[in-house]
Amino acid sequence: MNGTLLQYIIGQRKLSFFVHLKYSNRLLQLTDF
């Protein structure tokens, strides 16, 4: 159960990281005229 919880937390962190990366990329594209 502990291992599953750890994997879930790691998955969530990876997901938020990728979302942040995508958002930053989009922000850069918007500000790059």
C-alpha positions as CSV (number, residue, x, y, z in Angstrom):
1,M,0.0,0.0,0.0
2,N,2.9,2.4,0.8
3,G,4.6,1.7,-2.5
4,T,1.3,2.4,-4.4
5,L,0.9,5.7,-2.5
6,L,4.5,6.6,-3.3
7,Q,4.0,5.8,-7.0
8,Y,0.8,7.9,-7.0
9,I,2.5,10.9,-5.4
10,I,5.4,10.6,-7.9
11,G,2.9,10.3,-10.8
12,Q,1.1,13.4,-9.6
13,R,4.4,15.4,-9.3
14,K,5.4,14.3,-12.8
15,L,2.0,15.3,-14.1
16,S,2.1,18.7,-12.5
17,F,5.7,19.1,-13.8
18,F,4.6,18.3,-17.4
19,V,1.6,20.7,-17.1
20,H,3.9,23.4,-15.8
21,L,6.4,22.7,-18.7
22,K,3.6,22.9,-21.3
23,Y,2.2,26.1,-19.7
24,S,5.7,27.7,-19.7
25,N,6.2,26.8,-23.3
26,R,2.9,28.3,-24.3
27,L,3.7,31.4,-22.3
28,L,7.1,31.8,-24.1
29,Q,5.4,31.4,-27.4
30,L,2.8,34.0,-26.6
31,T,5.5,36.6,-25.4
32,D,7.8,35.8,-28.3
33,F,6.5,38.2,-31.0
